Amino acid sequence: MTIKILEMKNVNLGFMMEGEFVKVVRGVDFFVNSGEIVGILGESGSGKSVTAKSIFRIAEEEIINDDGTIFFENQEITKMNDNEMTKLRFKKIAYIPQNPSDALNPYQTVYKQFKELSKIHKVKIDKNQIVKSLRDVGIENPDVIMNMYVHQLSGGLAQRVVFAMSIILEPPLIIADEPTSSIDASLKKVILDVLKTINEEKGISIIVITHDFDVVKYLADRIYVMYGGLVLEEGNYKDVMNMPMHPYTKELMKCVASIENTEERFYSMEGSPENPKKFKEQCPFIDRCSEKNLDCEIKIPEMISFDNHNVRCVKYKERF
C-alpha cells in the first residue's frame, strides 16, 4: 500500500514586496510517497525553492501562506507554531539549502553542531554515531572533520556535513535544494550517490529541487515541472521524459539535448521567466510558447490527467 508522507493542496505562497503582497506560488498540488524521490524541476524564479521552504518553514524572508494546506504524516503543519515546527526540523523533516554554509554555525565546530541537534530534540547522539553519519556520506576522515569550523571546509565537505546532520536522526523526509549547485563538477556524482544511498538504505523520502535534468534523471522516481508559480507537468520520470507534453517541458529538453549532443551552437529558449509582480490569469508560458492560441489568454489552464501523467495546457482539453 502506497502511503503519502507529504501532501500540499492548493498552496498559494508569496512575500511582502514594497508594501504589496506578491504571490509567487499559485495553487500548487504536490505529494510525496513514503520512500520515493521526487524532483521539482524549473528555471530560477519558477517557485520551486519557495515551495520547498514553505514545508520546512524557514527562509531569508517570511513566506506568507495565502491559502492552501500542507500535511506531513497526516498532520497539518500549516497550523503549527514555531515551537511545534522546531520539533519537526531535522527529526522529521530535514532541509539542505543551496549554500551548505547557510545551515552551519560559523562559531561552532562540526561536533558541537551535532550536539546542538541532540540538545534541541532531547535525543542522545554520541561521538560514534557522529563518526558513522559522516562516514555514511563519504567523509573519509570524520575524526578530523568533527573538530573543524565551517570556514575550514571545502564546498563539497560542507555539503556532506549538512547531509550527515540531516540523516543522523533518520527523518522520514529530506528536502535537498539544488544539492549540486555550489560544488565542483567532479563532486556532483558523489553527492547524488549519497542521496541515492540514503534513500535506498534508510528508506528516507527525498525532494530534490533543481534546474538540472541530469539530477532528476539520476535520482527521481517522479517529477514536477514548475514555471510561473504553477506546476505545468507532473508524472513518473520516465513518462515525462519519454513523452513530454507541455511546450515548456519540451523546450527544456531541447536545451539539454543540444548540450548532450555537443552541438556547435547550443539551443537556447527565447525570452525569460516573468516577474511575479506581472503574473496574469493566463498561461504563464504564453509569451515564450510557439504552440500558443487564443485560449491560452483566457485563464490559467486547468491540469488535465492522462493516467499518472498530468499536464496544464489548453491544447489537450479537446480530448475530453
Secondary structure, DSSP 8 states (H G I E B T S, - for coil): ---EEEEEEEEEEEEEETTEEEEEEEEEEEEEETT-EEEEE--TTSSHHHHHHHHHT--SS--EEEEEEEEETTEEGGG--HHHHHHHBTTTEEEE-SSGGGGS-TTS-HHHHHHHHHHHHT----HHHHHHHHHHTT-S-HHHHTT--GGGS-HHHHHHHHHHHHHTT--SEEEEESTTTTS-GGGHHHHHHHHHHHHHHH--EEEEEES-HHHHHHH-SEEEEEETTEEEEEEEHHHHHHS--SHHHHHHHHHHHHHHTT-SS----SS----GGG--SS-TTGGG-SS--GGGGTS---EEEETTEEEE-GGGGGG-
